[in-house]
């Protein structure tokens, strides 16, 4: 079997179709499990009361916003460097879901900030850099939709996406580099997490659910992008002959 | 039960967060379903 075969959009289309339920169904089950543990098993926090339960969606959404951006830039970069159409289409597909998760992290952060910090929004490093991330996504999406020729749109988007990657480590380390209102990371790779096990479990299950959800919707959207582009190409070819 | 929805006084913020998430992700799924319909319609022409 030649694995490079699947780099072709038309060969990948049916494969993606078969993969979607394997992500969509576990995603739904994990959302239910995560919310159940988050709301019925995890205890009330002694400092923040029940307001902390926003964390179960806020933290996974924020992570997804950053991770999907890196993934989008990676695919856009590959599509640009190796002239791989499918890779560029993948980047376009990821951009919408990434933007949505970034928006969710900003809105839920705001709803969490009001009762705990006393303000909906402050221009501190973490929030400002996350807002810039949202603008990068919006910039990528509008740039692509503003250019008619798909491959030119892919290249223009790739430049923006790759340059914008610099913002992701800035978001991640912002709580260490600057004095900020936002709390530091709860989960660190080398240290023990600083929260109760059921809280951690709920958050990690929600993160897994968000990942699986993202893969499923990105694959669905990728299939539509493939169809639309191949249709347009066929129509252009029909006009030319 | 009302205790559960009250969320120790944080009900608006907690449920608001999950409602916003549900609306946004729901909109994404609905938009994809509509795109599918449009594509099907175009293919039948």
Interface residues (C-beta under 8 A of the other chain):
Chain A: X39 X44 X49 X50 X51 X53 X54 X57 X58 X61 X96 X97 X100 X103 X104 X107 X108 X111 X112 X114 X115 X213 X217 X220 X221 X224 X227 X228 X231
Chain B: X4 X7 X8 X9 X10 X13 X14 X16 X17 X18 X20 X21 X24 X25 X28 X29 X32 X35 X36 X39 X42 X43
